[in-house]
Amino acid sequence: MEFEIRVVKSSSLVGEKDYKKVATKFLQLIGYMGNNADEHSIPYHLFECFLLHPGKKWTVEELMATLKATKATVYRHLNKLKAMDLLEEGKEGEGIKVKKTYQLRYGNVAKAWNFVEAHVKVAMEQYAETVHHLQKLVEKRHLK
């Protein structure tokens, strides 16, 4: 699965007291939401569903109804959160009526964020290996 996150040098948001403002800015910084999106946008409300109900297992149909959004729209934003590993997938029902469910990993956004950090660490280690390899290749070129 593709993992993508934007890393931007930014000041901490710990001085802000409104969780909606903190969440909005944070989601913009990491690239989940566009810079023009706000707390009234569908991607924000999708994230807020998980944030405010961390133990709830949501079906796509429940999210569609809550957000008043199409299945395609819900999946587009849901897939971004899944790719960051912030969400856990589960199943509800039996037999032919099985539906996928989604909930915030570990029922806690801070614990879920540990998975994002682990992905970033692995990616940075891979970049470092590639950069060192590139440097060695360039140095070998000059020796010939």
A tleap script that builds the chain and sets N, CA, C and O, in Angstrom:
source leaprc.protein.ff14SB
mol = sequence {
  NMET GLU PHE GLU ILE ARG VAL VAL LYS SER
  SER SER LEU VAL GLY GLU LYS ASP TYR LYS
  LYS VAL ALA THR LYS PHE LEU GLN LEU ILE
  GLY TYR MET GLY ASN ASN ALA ASP GLU HIE
  SER ILE PRO TYR HIE LEU PHE GLU CYS PHE
  LEU LEU HIE PRO GLY LYS LYS TRP THR VAL
  GLU GLU LEU MET ALA THR LEU LYS ALA THR
  LYS ALA THR VAL TYR ARG HIE LEU ASN LYS
  LEU LYS ALA MET ASP LEU LEU GLU GLU GLY
  LYS GLU GLY GLU GLY ILE LYS VAL LYS LYS
  THR TYR GLN LEU ARG TYR GLY ASN VAL ALA
  LYS ALA TRP ASN PHE VAL GLU ALA HIE VAL
  LYS VAL ALA MET GLU GLN TYR ALA GLU THR
  VAL HIE HIE LEU GLN LYS LEU VAL GLU LYS
  ARG HIE LEU CLYS
}
set mol.1.N position { 0.840 -1.180 0.000 }
set mol.1.CA position { 0.000 0.000 0.000 }
set mol.1.C position { 0.886 1.245 0.000 }
set mol.1.O position { 1.902 1.296 0.693 }
set mol.2.N position { 0.505 2.204 -0.751 }
set mol.2.CA position { 1.258 3.453 -0.844 }
set mol.2.C position { 1.113 4.250 0.441 }
set mol.2.O position { 0.028 4.347 1.013 }
set mol.3.N position { 2.215 4.813 0.877 }
set mol.3.CA position { 2.217 5.662 2.063 }
set mol.3.C position { 2.718 7.021 1.638 }
set mol.3.O position { 3.798 7.143 1.061 }
set mol.4.N position { 1.936 8.037 1.923 }
set mol.4.CA position { 2.349 9.383 1.543 }
set mol.4.C position { 1.959 10.353 2.640 }
set mol.4.O position { 0.835 10.339 3.141 }
set mol.5.N position { 2.907 11.190 2.997 }
set mol.5.CA position { 2.669 12.229 3.993 }
set mol.5.C position { 3.539 13.426 3.623 }
set mol.5.O position { 4.649 13.264 3.115 }
set mol.6.N position { 3.046 14.582 3.873 }
set mol.6.CA position { 3.835 15.784 3.632 }
set mol.6.C position { 4.490 16.177 4.953 }
set mol.6.O position { 3.842 16.167 5.999 }
set mol.7.N position { 5.753 16.516 4.902 }
set mol.7.CA position { 6.479 16.944 6.089 }
set mol.7.C position { 6.846 18.411 5.884 }
set mol.7.O position { 7.563 18.764 4.948 }
set mol.8.N position { 6.342 19.245 6.771 }
set mol.8.CA position { 6.543 20.684 6.661 }
set mol.8.C position { 7.079 21.199 7.990 }
set mol.8.O position { 6.555 20.865 9.053 }
set mol.9.N position { 8.117 22.008 7.923 }
set mol.9.CA position { 8.617 22.622 9.151 }
set mol.9.C position { 7.551 23.597 9.645 }
set mol.9.O position { 7.119 24.487 8.913 }
set mol.10.N position { 7.140 23.417 10.881 }
set mol.10.CA position { 6.051 24.222 11.408 }
set mol.10.C position { 6.199 24.359 12.915 }
set mol.10.O position { 6.848 23.544 13.569 }
set mol.11.N position { 5.595 25.388 13.441 }
set mol.11.CA position { 5.559 25.555 14.896 }
set mol.11.C position { 4.543 24.582 15.478 }
set mol.11.O position { 3.576 24.198 14.821 }
set mol.12.N position { 4.781 24.197 16.714 }
set mol.12.CA position { 3.840 23.341 17.427 }
set mol.12.C position { 2.525 24.097 17.623 }
set mol.12.O position { 2.506 25.325 17.703 }
set mol.13.N position { 1.451 23.357 17.697 }
set mol.13.CA position { 0.129 23.962 17.856 }
set mol.13.C position { -0.372 23.868 19.294 }
set mol.13.O position { -1.570 24.013 19.538 }
set mol.14.N position { 0.523 23.629 20.248 }
set mol.14.CA position { 0.111 23.395 21.631 }
set mol.14.C position { -0.515 24.618 22.301 }
set mol.14.O position { -1.183 24.468 23.324 }
set mol.15.N position { -0.327 25.795 21.771 }
set mol.15.CA position { -0.930 26.988 22.361 }
set mol.15.C position { -2.400 27.167 22.008 }
set mol.15.O position { -3.109 27.926 22.668 }
set mol.16.N position { -2.858 26.479 20.980 }
set mol.16.CA position { -4.253 26.591 20.538 }
set mol.16.C position { -5.144 25.736 21.424 }
set mol.16.O position { -4.794 24.596 21.728 }
set mol.17.N position { -6.286 26.261 21.843 }
set mol.17.CA position { -7.201 25.547 22.747 }
set mol.17.C position { -8.376 24.884 22.028 }
set mol.17.O position { -9.049 24.037 22.616 }
set mol.18.N position { -8.635 25.245 20.782 }
set mol.18.CA position { -9.765 24.692 20.024 }
set mol.18.C position { -9.298 23.473 19.226 }
set mol.18.O position { -8.488 23.596 18.308 }
set mol.19.N position { -9.817 22.293 19.588 }
set mol.19.CA position { -9.367 21.071 18.908 }
set mol.19.C position { -9.649 21.109 17.415 }
set mol.19.O position { -8.901 20.518 16.636 }
set mol.20.N position { -10.706 21.788 16.999 }
set mol.20.CA position { -11.025 21.847 15.570 }
set mol.20.C position { -9.960 22.625 14.804 }
set mol.20.O position { -9.582 22.240 13.698 }
set mol.21.N position { -9.486 23.699 15.379 }
set mol.21.CA position { -8.433 24.490 14.737 }
set mol.21.C position { -7.121 23.701 14.683 }
set mol.21.O position { -6.415 23.720 13.675 }
set mol.22.N position { -6.809 23.009 15.780 }
set mol.22.CA position { -5.585 22.206 15.821 }
set mol.22.C position { -5.667 21.088 14.794 }
set mol.22.O position { -4.730 20.872 14.025 }
set mol.23.N position { -6.797 20.372 14.785 }
set mol.23.CA position { -6.962 19.256 13.852 }
set mol.23.C position { -6.907 19.735 12.409 }
set mol.23.O position { -6.259 19.108 11.571 }
set mol.24.N position { -7.577 20.835 12.114 }
set mol.24.CA position { -7.592 21.365 10.741 }
set mol.24.C position { -6.185 21.706 10.277 }
set mol.24.O position { -5.771 21.284 9.197 }
set mol.25.N position { -5.452 22.455 11.070 }
set mol.25.CA position { -4.091 22.849 10.688 }
set mol.25.C position { -3.188 21.634 10.558 }
set mol.25.O position { -2.405 21.535 9.614 }
set mol.26.N position { -3.298 20.705 11.511 }
set mol.26.CA position { -2.493 19.494 11.481 }
set mol.26.C position { -2.773 18.690 10.220 }
set mol.26.O position { -1.840 18.245 9.551 }
set mol.27.N position { -4.038 18.497 9.888 }
set mol.27.CA position { -4.411 17.710 8.702 }
set mol.27.C position { -3.954 18.393 7.414 }
set mol.27.O position { -3.639 17.723 6.431 }
set mol.28.N position { -3.919 19.710 7.419 }
set mol.28.CA position { -3.370 20.441 6.273 }
set mol.28.C position { -1.860 20.231 6.189 }
set mol.28.O position { -1.322 19.989 5.108 }
set mol.29.N position { -1.182 20.323 7.325 }
set mol.29.CA position { 0.280 20.187 7.351 }
set mol.29.C position { 0.741 18.828 6.836 }
set mol.29.O position { 1.726 18.747 6.101 }
set mol.30.N position { 0.040 17.757 7.216 }
set mol.30.CA position { 0.474 16.418 6.806 }
set mol.30.C position { 0.000 16.053 5.402 }
set mol.30.O position { 0.342 14.989 4.886 }
set mol.31.N position { -0.786 16.933 4.787 }
set mol.31.CA position { -1.205 16.701 3.414 }
set mol.31.C position { -2.472 15.879 3.250 }
set mol.31.O position { -2.828 15.511 2.131 }
set mol.32.N position { -3.158 15.587 4.346 }
set mol.32.CA position { -4.421 14.860 4.248 }
set mol.32.C position { -5.493 15.765 3.653 }
set mol.32.O position { -6.306 15.328 2.838 }
set mol.33.N position { -5.484 17.023 4.066 }
set mol.33.CA position { -6.441 18.004 3.543 }
set mol.33.C position { -5.677 19.097 2.814 }
set mol.33.O position { -4.529 19.399 3.141 }
set mol.34.N position { -6.325 19.677 1.833 }
set mol.34.CA position { -5.739 20.803 1.134 }
set mol.34.C position { -5.681 22.030 2.040 }
set mol.34.O position { -6.387 22.097 3.046 }
set mol.35.N position { -4.856 22.979 1.689 }
set mol.35.CA position { -4.714 24.187 2.501 }
set mol.35.C position { -5.976 25.028 2.547 }
set mol.35.O position { -6.152 25.830 3.464 }
set mol.36.N position { -6.864 24.855 1.563 }
set mol.36.CA position { -8.110 25.614 1.552 }
set mol.36.C position { -9.232 24.908 2.298 }
set mol.36.O position { -10.273 25.511 2.557 }
set mol.37.N position { -9.038 23.638 2.647 }
set mol.37.CA position { -10.070 22.886 3.366 }
set mol.37.C position { -10.146 23.387 4.810 }
set mol.37.O position { -9.145 23.809 5.389 }
set mol.38.N position { -11.343 23.332 5.374 }
set mol.38.CA position { -11.516 23.789 6.747 }
set mol.38.C position { -12.330 22.772 7.531 }
set mol.38.O position { -12.550 21.653 7.067 }
set mol.39.N position { -12.775 23.164 8.719 }
set mol.39.CA position { -13.505 22.243 9.591 }
set mol.39.C position { -14.902 21.909 9.074 }
set mol.39.O position { -15.612 21.109 9.684 }
set mol.40.N position { -15.293 22.500 7.982 }
set mol.40.CA position { -16.596 22.206 7.382 }
set mol.40.C position { -16.462 21.261 6.188 }
set mol.40.O position { -17.462 20.899 5.568 }
set mol.41.N position { -15.249 20.867 5.869 }
set mol.41.CA position { -15.009 20.024 4.701 }
set mol.41.C position { -15.266 18.547 5.019 }
set mol.41.O position { -15.221 18.127 6.175 }
set mol.42.N position { -15.530 17.788 3.985 }
set mol.42.CA position { -15.775 16.351 4.152 }
set mol.42.C position { -14.547 15.628 4.715 }
set mol.42.O position { -14.705 14.826 5.636 }
set mol.43.N position { -13.320 15.873 4.205 }
set mol.43.CA position { -12.191 15.156 4.803 }
set mol.43.C position { -12.024 15.453 6.294 }
set mol.43.O position { -11.663 14.568 7.069 }
set mol.44.N position { -12.288 16.696 6.690 }
set mol.44.CA position { -12.198 17.021 8.114 }
set mol.44.C position { -13.251 16.242 8.898 }
set mol.44.O position { -12.941 15.625 9.918 }
set mol.45.N position { -14.488 16.270 8.425 }
set mol.45.CA position { -15.571 15.584 9.145 }
set mol.45.C position { -15.336 14.079 9.212 }
set mol.45.O position { -15.685 13.447 10.209 }
set mol.46.N position { -14.757 13.501 8.175 }
set mol.46.CA position { -14.441 12.075 8.212 }
set mol.46.C position { -13.437 11.807 9.331 }
set mol.46.O position { -13.637 10.904 10.144 }
set mol.47.N position { -12.364 12.586 9.371 }
set mol.47.CA position { -11.372 12.418 10.433 }
set mol.47.C position { -12.011 12.629 11.800 }
set mol.47.O position { -11.708 11.899 12.744 }
set mol.48.N position { -12.885 13.612 11.915 }
set mol.48.CA position { -13.529 13.920 13.185 }
set mol.48.C position { -14.423 12.769 13.655 }
set mol.48.O position { -14.547 12.539 14.858 }
set mol.49.N position { -15.043 12.046 12.725 }
set mol.49.CA position { -15.835 10.868 13.101 }
set mol.49.C position { -14.980 9.902 13.905 }
set mol.49.O position { -15.409 9.399 14.944 }
set mol.50.N position { -13.775 9.645 13.426 }
set mol.50.CA position { -12.866 8.724 14.101 }
set mol.50.C position { -12.289 9.343 15.376 }
set mol.50.O position { -12.126 8.656 16.385 }
set mol.51.N position { -11.986 10.620 15.327 }
set mol.51.CA position { -11.388 11.306 16.468 }
set mol.51.C position { -12.344 11.364 17.658 }
set mol.51.O position { -11.941 11.109 18.793 }
set mol.52.N position { -13.604 11.698 17.401 }
set mol.52.CA position { -14.570 11.871 18.489 }
set mol.52.C position { -15.224 10.563 18.920 }
set mol.52.O position { -15.797 10.488 20.007 }
set mol.53.N position { -15.145 9.540 18.089 }
set mol.53.CA position { -15.719 8.227 18.395 }
set mol.53.C position { -14.652 7.167 18.137 }
set mol.53.O position { -14.825 6.313 17.267 }
set mol.54.N position { -13.547 7.215 18.889 }
set mol.54.CA position { -12.381 6.389 18.564 }
set mol.54.C position { -12.604 4.881 18.659 }
set mol.54.O position { -11.893 4.118 18.005 }
set mol.55.N position { -13.562 4.441 19.446 }
set mol.55.CA position { -13.813 3.003 19.567 }
set mol.55.C position { -14.892 2.490 18.632 }
set mol.55.O position { -15.112 1.283 18.541 }
set mol.56.N position { -15.561 3.390 17.942 }
set mol.56.CA position { -16.655 2.995 17.047 }
set mol.56.C position { -16.104 2.375 15.769 }
set mol.56.O position { -15.134 2.857 15.185 }
set mol.57.N position { -16.751 1.298 15.356 }
set mol.57.CA position { -16.414 0.654 14.086 }
set mol.57.C position { -17.409 1.138 13.044 }
set mol.57.O position { -18.580 0.759 13.063 }
set mol.58.N position { -16.931 1.976 12.138 }
set mol.58.CA position { -17.773 2.613 11.136 }
set mol.58.C position { -17.828 1.775 9.859 }
set mol.58.O position { -16.805 1.262 9.407 }
set mol.59.N position { -19.017 1.638 9.282 }
set mol.59.CA position { -19.129 1.071 7.939 }
set mol.59.C position { -19.107 2.238 6.957 }
set mol.59.O position { -19.341 3.386 7.336 }
set mol.60.N position { -18.831 1.937 5.719 }
set mol.60.CA position { -18.827 2.992 4.695 }
set mol.60.C position { -20.211 3.617 4.586 }
set mol.60.O position { -20.338 4.827 4.401 }
set mol.61.N position { -21.243 2.794 4.700 }
set mol.61.CA position { -22.614 3.313 4.610 }
set mol.61.C position { -22.917 4.290 5.751 }
set mol.61.O position { -23.579 5.306 5.535 }
set mol.62.N position { -22.439 3.989 6.957 }
set mol.62.CA position { -22.633 4.907 8.081 }
set mol.62.C position { -21.889 6.215 7.842 }
set mol.62.O position { -22.406 7.296 8.124 }
set mol.63.N position { -20.687 6.106 7.327 }
set mol.63.CA position { -19.910 7.313 7.037 }
set mol.63.C position { -20.568 8.137 5.939 }
set mol.63.O position { -20.605 9.365 6.018 }
set mol.64.N position { -21.090 7.462 4.910 }
set mol.64.CA position { -21.794 8.172 3.834 }
set mol.64.C position { -22.982 8.952 4.393 }
set mol.64.O position { -23.190 10.114 4.042 }
set mol.65.N position { -23.757 8.309 5.261 }
set mol.65.CA position { -24.935 8.958 5.845 }
set mol.65.C position { -24.539 10.112 6.763 }
set mol.65.O position { -25.145 11.183 6.721 }
set mol.66.N position { -23.529 9.889 7.586 }
set mol.66.CA position { -23.082 10.921 8.525 }
set mol.66.C position { -22.521 12.133 7.794 }
set mol.66.O position { -22.783 13.276 8.170 }
set mol.67.N position { -21.749 11.872 6.747 }
set mol.67.CA position { -21.085 12.952 6.008 }
set mol.67.C position { -21.942 13.530 4.888 }
set mol.67.O position { -21.626 14.576 4.322 }
set mol.68.N position { -23.045 12.824 4.574 }
set mol.68.CA position { -23.877 13.201 3.419 }
set mol.68.C position { -23.004 13.288 2.164 }
set mol.68.O position { -23.009 14.278 1.432 }
set mol.69.N position { -22.263 12.210 1.957 }
set mol.69.CA position { -21.301 12.164 0.854 }
set mol.69.C position { -21.475 10.866 0.076 }
set mol.69.O position { -22.065 9.902 0.566 }
set mol.70.N position { -20.955 10.861 -1.134 }
set mol.70.CA position { -21.028 9.669 -1.974 }
set mol.70.C position { -20.017 8.628 -1.502 }
set mol.70.O position { -19.080 8.933 -0.765 }
set mol.71.N position { -20.229 7.409 -1.941 }
set mol.71.CA position { -19.307 6.324 -1.607 }
set mol.71.C position { -17.911 6.636 -2.126 }
set mol.71.O position { -16.925 6.404 -1.426 }
set mol.72.N position { -17.816 7.158 -3.344 }
set mol.72.CA position { -16.516 7.484 -3.932 }
set mol.72.C position { -15.781 8.531 -3.099 }
set mol.72.O position { -14.573 8.423 -2.886 }
set mol.73.N position { -16.499 9.529 -2.635 }
set mol.73.CA position { -15.885 10.586 -1.827 }
set mol.73.C position { -15.402 10.026 -0.493 }
set mol.73.O position { -14.290 10.322 -0.056 }
set mol.74.N position { -16.238 9.221 0.148 }
set mol.74.CA position { -15.844 8.624 1.428 }
set mol.74.C position { -14.605 7.763 1.239 }
set mol.74.O position { -13.651 7.871 2.010 }
set mol.75.N position { -14.609 6.911 0.223 }
set mol.75.CA position { -13.452 6.036 0.003 }
set mol.75.C position { -12.190 6.826 -0.331 }
set mol.75.O position { -11.100 6.455 0.106 }
set mol.76.N position { -12.319 7.910 -1.099 }
set mol.76.CA position { -11.141 8.706 -1.458 }
set mol.76.C position { -10.425 9.196 -0.196 }
set mol.76.O position { -9.203 9.088 -0.094 }
set mol.77.N position { -11.175 9.727 0.750 }
set mol.77.CA position { -10.565 10.259 1.968 }
set mol.77.C position { -10.245 9.152 2.975 }
set mol.77.O position { -9.260 9.242 3.707 }
set mol.78.N position { -11.064 8.127 3.008 }
set mol.78.CA position { -10.817 6.981 3.874 }
set mol.78.C position { -9.503 6.306 3.498 }
set mol.78.O position { -8.728 5.912 4.370 }
set mol.79.N position { -9.260 6.179 2.213 }
set mol.79.CA position { -8.026 5.535 1.740 }
set mol.79.C position { -6.779 6.312 2.133 }
set mol.79.O position { -5.728 5.716 2.366 }
set mol.80.N position { -6.880 7.635 2.209 }
set mol.80.CA position { -5.733 8.432 2.661 }
set mol.80.C position { -5.403 8.125 4.119 }
set mol.80.O position { -4.236 7.976 4.480 }
set mol.81.N position { -6.433 8.032 4.950 }
set mol.81.CA position { -6.214 7.713 6.364 }
set mol.81.C position { -5.725 6.280 6.541 }
set mol.81.O position { -4.883 6.009 7.398 }
set mol.82.N position { -6.249 5.370 5.738 }
set mol.82.CA position { -5.808 3.979 5.789 }
set mol.82.C position { -4.351 3.860 5.358 }
set mol.82.O position { -3.587 3.103 5.957 }
set mol.83.N position { -3.966 4.594 4.333 }
set mol.83.CA position { -2.593 4.518 3.829 }
set mol.83.C position { -1.590 4.994 4.870 }
set mol.83.O position { -0.450 4.528 4.894 }
set mol.84.N position { -2.002 5.910 5.724 }
set mol.84.CA position { -1.123 6.371 6.800 }
set mol.84.C position { -1.119 5.390 7.964 }
set mol.84.O position { -0.333 5.541 8.899 }
set mol.85.N position { -1.978 4.403 7.916 }
set mol.85.CA position { -2.113 3.393 8.977 }
set mol.85.C position { -2.744 3.964 10.239 }
set mol.85.O position { -2.518 3.446 11.333 }
set mol.86.N position { -3.522 5.015 10.102 }
set mol.86.CA position { -4.225 5.580 11.249 }
set mol.86.C position { -5.471 4.769 11.603 }
set mol.86.O position { -5.973 4.841 12.725 }
set mol.87.N position { -5.960 4.003 10.637 }
set mol.87.CA position { -7.196 3.243 10.839 }
set mol.87.C position { -6.939 1.748 10.819 }
set mol.87.O position { -5.992 1.267 10.197 }
set mol.88.N position { -7.801 1.028 11.513 }
set mol.88.CA position { -7.806 -0.431 11.482 }
set mol.88.C position { -9.047 -0.871 10.717 }
set mol.88.O position { -10.120 -0.287 10.863 }
set mol.89.N position { -8.888 -1.900 9.907 }
set mol.89.CA position { -10.032 -2.495 9.211 }
set mol.89.C position { -10.550 -3.664 10.016 }
set mol.89.O position { -9.782 -4.388 10.651 }
set mol.90.N position { -11.843 -3.842 9.986 }
set mol.90.CA position { -12.468 -4.989 10.627 }
set mol.90.C position { -13.616 -5.474 9.774 }
set mol.90.O position { -13.800 -5.019 8.645 }
set mol.91.N position { -14.392 -6.405 10.317 }
set mol.91.CA position { -15.556 -6.927 9.610 }
set mol.91.C position { -16.719 -7.020 10.570 }
set mol.91.O position { -16.560 -7.281 11.763 }
set mol.92.N position { -17.901 -6.798 10.007 }
set mol.92.CA position { -19.136 -6.842 10.778 }
set mol.92.C position { -20.122 -7.717 10.019 }
set mol.92.O position { -20.210 -7.636 8.794 }
set mol.93.N position { -20.851 -8.539 10.727 }
set mol.93.CA position { -21.840 -9.395 10.090 }
set mol.93.C position { -21.268 -10.755 9.745 }
set mol.93.O position { -20.114 -11.065 10.041 }
set mol.94.N position { -22.115 -11.563 9.105 }
set mol.94.CA position { -21.717 -12.919 8.740 }
set mol.94.C position { -22.193 -13.255 7.335 }
set mol.94.O position { -23.127 -12.653 6.806 }
set mol.95.N position { -21.518 -14.236 6.753 }
set mol.95.CA position { -21.920 -14.750 5.441 }
set mol.95.C position { -21.913 -13.696 4.365 }
set mol.95.O position { -20.930 -12.978 4.180 }
set mol.96.N position { -23.023 -13.609 3.655 }
set mol.96.CA position { -23.133 -12.683 2.527 }
set mol.96.C position { -23.302 -11.237 2.979 }
set mol.96.O position { -23.150 -10.315 2.177 }
set mol.97.N position { -23.613 -11.034 4.255 }
set mol.97.CA position { -23.859 -9.681 4.767 }
set mol.97.C position { -22.654 -9.101 5.505 }
set mol.97.O position { -22.810 -8.188 6.316 }
set mol.98.N position { -21.467 -9.614 5.237 }
set mol.98.CA position { -20.258 -9.088 5.874 }
set mol.98.C position { -19.934 -7.722 5.273 }
set mol.98.O position { -19.930 -7.542 4.055 }
set mol.99.N position { -19.663 -6.772 6.159 }
set mol.99.CA position { -19.268 -5.426 5.725 }
set mol.99.C position { -17.960 -5.069 6.396 }
set mol.99.O position { -17.712 -5.441 7.543 }
set mol.100.N position { -17.125 -4.344 5.670 }
set mol.100.CA position { -15.886 -3.839 6.257 }
set mol.100.C position { -16.225 -2.711 7.222 }
set mol.100.O position { -17.155 -1.935 7.005 }
set mol.101.N position { -15.447 -2.646 8.285 }
set mol.101.CA position { -15.571 -1.540 9.230 }
set mol.101.C position { -14.205 -0.890 9.402 }
set mol.101.O position { -13.164 -1.486 9.123 }
set mol.102.N position { -14.245 0.339 9.866 }
set mol.102.CA position { -13.017 1.107 10.073 }
set mol.102.C position { -13.117 1.809 11.418 }
set mol.102.O position { -14.168 2.333 11.788 }
set mol.103.N position { -12.010 1.807 12.136 }
set mol.103.CA position { -11.945 2.555 13.386 }
set mol.103.C position { -10.535 3.079 13.573 }
set mol.103.O position { -9.588 2.606 12.944 }
set mol.104.N position { -10.412 4.059 14.446 }
set mol.104.CA position { -9.115 4.636 14.751 }
set mol.104.C position { -8.256 3.566 15.405 }
set mol.104.O position { -8.689 2.914 16.354 }
set mol.105.N position { -7.050 3.385 14.907 }
set mol.105.CA position { -6.133 2.361 15.425 }
set mol.105.C position { -5.933 2.581 16.928 }
set mol.105.O position { -5.653 3.695 17.370 }
set mol.106.N position { -6.077 1.523 17.688 }
set mol.106.CA position { -5.940 1.521 19.141 }
set mol.106.C position { -6.932 2.439 19.855 }
set mol.106.O position { -6.816 2.644 21.063 }
set mol.107.N position { -7.897 2.990 19.136 }
set mol.107.CA position { -8.873 3.873 19.765 }
set mol.107.C position { -8.263 5.135 20.340 }
set mol.107.O position { -8.780 5.704 21.301 }
set mol.108.N position { -7.147 5.577 19.739 }
set mol.108.CA position { -6.427 6.716 20.289 }
set mol.108.C position { -5.579 7.330 19.182 }
set mol.108.O position { -4.737 6.648 18.599 }
set mol.109.N position { -5.789 8.589 18.891 }
set mol.109.CA position { -5.071 9.217 17.782 }
set mol.109.C position { -3.576 9.296 18.044 }
set mol.109.O position { -2.784 9.170 17.110 }
set mol.110.N position { -3.174 9.501 19.284 }
set mol.110.CA position { -1.740 9.573 19.588 }
set mol.110.C position { -1.069 8.215 19.389 }
set mol.110.O position { 0.037 8.143 18.853 }
set mol.111.N position { -1.727 7.146 19.814 }
set mol.111.CA position { -1.164 5.809 19.610 }
set mol.111.C position { -1.167 5.447 18.128 }
set mol.111.O position { -0.221 4.833 17.634 }
set mol.112.N position { -2.218 5.821 17.427 }
set mol.112.CA position { -2.285 5.552 15.988 }
set mol.112.C position { -1.157 6.283 15.260 }
set mol.112.O position { -0.601 5.767 14.290 }
set mol.113.N position { -0.826 7.477 15.726 }
set mol.113.CA position { 0.219 8.278 15.089 }
set mol.113.C position { 1.577 7.584 15.152 }
set mol.113.O position { 2.437 7.834 14.308 }
set mol.114.N position { 1.777 6.721 16.137 }
set mol.114.CA position { 3.031 5.969 16.223 }
set mol.114.C position { 3.284 5.166 14.949 }
set mol.114.O position { 4.433 5.016 14.533 }
set mol.115.N position { 2.225 4.647 14.325 }
set mol.115.CA position { 2.380 3.906 13.082 }
set mol.115.C position { 2.845 4.830 11.957 }
set mol.115.O position { 3.679 4.444 11.139 }
set mol.116.N position { 2.315 6.028 11.919 }
set mol.116.CA position { 2.737 6.996 10.901 }
set mol.116.C position { 4.220 7.301 11.085 }
set mol.116.O position { 4.982 7.298 10.119 }
set mol.117.N position { 4.622 7.559 12.310 }
set mol.117.CA position { 6.030 7.854 12.582 }
set mol.117.C position { 6.936 6.691 12.187 }
set mol.117.O position { 8.040 6.903 11.684 }
set mol.118.N position { 6.473 5.467 12.414 }
set mol.118.CA position { 7.275 4.299 12.030 }
set mol.118.C position { 7.444 4.243 10.521 }
set mol.118.O position { 8.529 3.924 10.036 }
set mol.119.N position { 6.392 4.546 9.771 }
set mol.119.CA position { 6.482 4.568 8.305 }
set mol.119.C position { 7.462 5.642 7.832 }
set mol.119.O position { 8.263 5.414 6.926 }
set mol.120.N position { 7.383 6.801 8.455 }
set mol.120.CA position { 8.286 7.894 8.083 }
set mol.120.C position { 9.733 7.502 8.382 }
set mol.120.O position { 10.625 7.759 7.573 }
set mol.121.N position { 9.965 6.890 9.525 }
set mol.121.CA position { 11.323 6.474 9.894 }
set mol.121.C position { 11.883 5.488 8.873 }
set mol.121.O position { 13.025 5.630 8.436 }
set mol.122.N position { 11.091 4.498 8.493 }
set mol.122.CA position { 11.545 3.511 7.500 }
set mol.122.C position { 11.835 4.201 6.170 }
set mol.122.O position { 12.849 3.922 5.531 }
set mol.123.N position { 10.952 5.093 5.758 }
set mol.123.CA position { 11.155 5.807 4.488 }
set mol.123.C position { 12.437 6.636 4.529 }
set mol.123.O position { 13.199 6.644 3.562 }
set mol.124.N position { 12.678 7.325 5.627 }
set mol.124.CA position { 13.879 8.152 5.753 }
set mol.124.C position { 15.137 7.288 5.756 }
set mol.124.O position { 16.154 7.672 5.180 }
set mol.125.N position { 15.074 6.135 6.397 }
set mol.125.CA position { 16.229 5.222 6.381 }
set mol.125.C position { 16.515 4.746 4.956 }
set mol.125.O position { 17.675 4.653 4.553 }
set mol.126.N position { 15.473 4.448 4.202 }
set mol.126.CA position { 15.644 4.019 2.821 }
set mol.126.C position { 16.222 5.154 1.969 }
set mol.126.O position { 17.087 4.922 1.124 }
set mol.127.N position { 15.747 6.363 2.192 }
set mol.127.CA position { 16.299 7.513 1.475 }
set mol.127.C position { 17.779 7.670 1.791 }
set mol.127.O position { 18.587 7.901 0.892 }
set mol.128.N position { 18.139 7.543 3.075 }
set mol.128.CA position { 19.540 7.698 3.475 }
set mol.128.C position { 20.413 6.653 2.804 }
set mol.128.O position { 21.501 6.971 2.324 }
set mol.129.N position { 19.951 5.407 2.764 }
set mol.129.CA position { 20.711 4.353 2.082 }
set mol.129.C position { 20.890 4.690 0.605 }
set mol.129.O position { 21.972 4.501 0.048 }
set mol.130.N position { 19.849 5.179 -0.016 }
set mol.130.CA position { 19.921 5.530 -1.436 }
set mol.130.C position { 20.887 6.679 -1.669 }
set mol.130.O position { 21.662 6.655 -2.625 }
set mol.131.N position { 20.848 7.682 -0.807 }
set mol.131.CA position { 21.754 8.832 -0.938 }
set mol.131.C position { 23.205 8.389 -0.769 }
set mol.131.O position { 24.070 8.827 -1.528 }
set mol.132.N position { 23.486 7.540 0.200 }
set mol.132.CA position { 24.855 7.048 0.402 }
set mol.132.C position { 25.317 6.213 -0.800 }
set mol.132.O position { 26.467 6.302 -1.231 }
set mol.133.N position { 24.407 5.414 -1.321 }
set mol.133.CA position { 24.728 4.614 -2.506 }
set mol.133.C position { 25.017 5.528 -3.702 }
set mol.133.O position { 25.970 5.306 -4.449 }
set mol.134.N position { 24.199 6.537 -3.869 }
set mol.134.CA position { 24.399 7.498 -4.960 }
set mol.134.C position { 25.762 8.174 -4.830 }
set mol.134.O position { 26.492 8.316 -5.811 }
set mol.135.N position { 26.096 8.589 -3.606 }
set mol.135.CA position { 27.389 9.225 -3.381 }
set mol.135.C position { 28.529 8.295 -3.761 }
set mol.135.O position { 29.483 8.726 -4.407 }
set mol.136.N position { 28.450 7.024 -3.372 }
set mol.136.CA position { 29.491 6.048 -3.710 }
set mol.136.C position { 29.606 5.870 -5.221 }
set mol.136.O position { 30.711 5.786 -5.758 }
set mol.137.N position { 28.473 5.813 -5.900 }
set mol.137.CA position { 28.493 5.665 -7.360 }
set mol.137.C position { 29.157 6.857 -8.030 }
set mol.137.O position { 29.925 6.698 -8.979 }
set mol.138.N position { 28.859 8.049 -7.533 }
set mol.138.CA position { 29.459 9.256 -8.103 }
set mol.138.C position { 30.962 9.262 -7.837 }
set mol.138.O position { 31.745 9.623 -8.716 }
set mol.139.N position { 31.363 8.870 -6.646 }
set mol.139.CA position { 32.794 8.834 -6.306 }
set mol.139.C position { 33.526 7.799 -7.174 }
set mol.139.O position { 34.644 8.054 -7.623 }
set mol.140.N position { 32.920 6.664 -7.409 }
set mol.140.CA position { 33.527 5.623 -8.279 }
set mol.140.C position { 33.683 6.153 -9.692 }
set mol.140.O position { 34.662 5.832 -10.366 }
set mol.141.N position { 32.768 6.932 -10.139 }
set mol.141.CA position { 32.802 7.487 -11.499 }
set mol.141.C position { 34.067 8.337 -11.681 }
set mol.141.O position { 34.707 8.294 -12.731 }
set mol.142.N position { 34.413 9.101 -10.652 }
set mol.142.CA position { 35.593 9.970 -10.715 }
set mol.142.C position { 36.895 9.187 -10.659 }
set mol.142.O position { 37.925 9.675 -11.125 }
set mol.143.N position { 36.870 7.997 -10.103 }
set mol.143.CA position { 38.082 7.179 -9.994 }
set mol.143.C position { 38.439 6.517 -11.329 }
set mol.143.O position { 39.585 6.108 -11.520 }
set mol.144.N position { 37.523 6.410 -12.215 }
set mol.144.CA position { 37.776 5.718 -13.488 }
set mol.144.C position { 38.534 6.570 -14.458 }
set mol.144.O position { 38.823 6.132 -15.571 }
savepdb mol mol.pdb
quit
